[in-house]
Amino acid sequence: MKYFAIAVLMIVAGCSTQKPLPASCYPVSIDHDSASRLNDMSWWAYRFRIPWPEKDDKPDFAVDLLLAHAIVRPVLQKNSEKLLMWRFHRRAARKPPGHQFSFLFYADRDTAIEVINNLDNDPLLASARNAGLINSTSSTKTEITKKLAAEDYSDPSWSPQIQRTWPFYIMGVSAFWLALIDEIKSELTYTNTNNAEQHVDEVRDMLEIYRQVDEKIAEIWKDEGQHALLHHLSAVFGYKPMWLKKEVIY
């Protein structure tokens, strides 16, 4: 099965290749206070390790959707004005770290502490852990003072221009995917209790809903991805040719 990580592009134009990126390059509104904090910002990560039993041929990717929508999304909404960039990263391979879902965000240290604490103390996350949906979590150590530039989580094999502007593209992709989850889930008949304390059975019920959402997104990707995503991505770049150097195979 082939997977291509392609979706909505957030356009960044006229950006200098000098560090740091000027405020005018960011595709979001940056006020004076945010602009003054640019040099204090760095990438931070919060990672979820998800069980993948040896007897199962495929990982349970629906858990990723539950984590993104039910756990990360509320924290993202709460802190959105403080996050200059953010994205999701999904991976599953038999070699370590195995099946892992990551939330990465570009912010200052104080915001990172708040976001990580919000996630650590989420009662639904505790329920997911008790239900065996995740093995463990980890996050960037906030006492570390080393700053990471905008491009430091990009692939080092890419050109410097792509490395420095790609974070905005993948943020758009992540926002598109999260909104798609929200859109489809809202169409399903499921009532969340919204209790402060979630029970194991309720978390598993939620996971079944996200399995339905995951199946629907797979159908949309298969049936509509070529025109809605690939065609319009090509249009943004003026229908120029692109080398397909290798297959991306799951």
C-alpha positions, 0 to 999 in steps of 0.5 A: 500500500502506498501513502503520499503525504500531500495535502493543502499548501500554505503559501510562503513567498518572498522569504529571505534565506537568512536566519531568523525568518523575518516576521513578514514571511509567516503566513499568520498575523504576528503582533509586536509581542510575538515578533519580539519573541521570535528569537526565543522560540524553538521546536518542542515535541510531545510523543505518544508510543502506541502498542503494535502487537506482533500478531497484528499485521497493521498498526491501529492508526485510529488511535492516532486520530483519537490522540490528535482530535480528542487530546491534542486539539483542545490544547492546540485551541487553548494555546493557538495564539502562542504557537507560531507553527505546529504539525503532526507526525505519524510513523509506524515501523517494527524497529524502534520507536515503533508506532508513534504519534507526535505533536510538534510545535514552535513556541517559547519555553513558557508556552512549551511548559504550559502545553506539555503540562496540559497534555500530561494532565489530560484525564482522557490521556490517563484513561487511554493509558489505562485502557492500553491504547498507549504505552507511554508518552515523552516530551522535549525537556523544557529545562534544555536551553538550546534553541532550534531554528524553524528548519531544524526539524526538516529533512537535511537532504532538502534544499535550504529554501525547502527546509526553511519554508516546509514547516508552513506547508506541513502545518497546513496539511496537519490543520487540513487533516484535523479539520477533516477528522472533526468534520466527519466525526461531527456527522456520526451519531455519538454523544460524548459525556464530557465528564471530567473523568473518562472511563476505560469503556468510554475511551474504547467507545470513542476509539470505535468512532475514530475507526469509522472516521479513519475508514471514511478519510481513507475513502476520501483520500482514495476517491478525491485525493487526486483532484482535490489535493494533487491537482490543486497542489500542482496548480499552485506551482503552475503545473510545472513538471516534478520528478517522481524519484522513488515510490513511497511505500508503507 
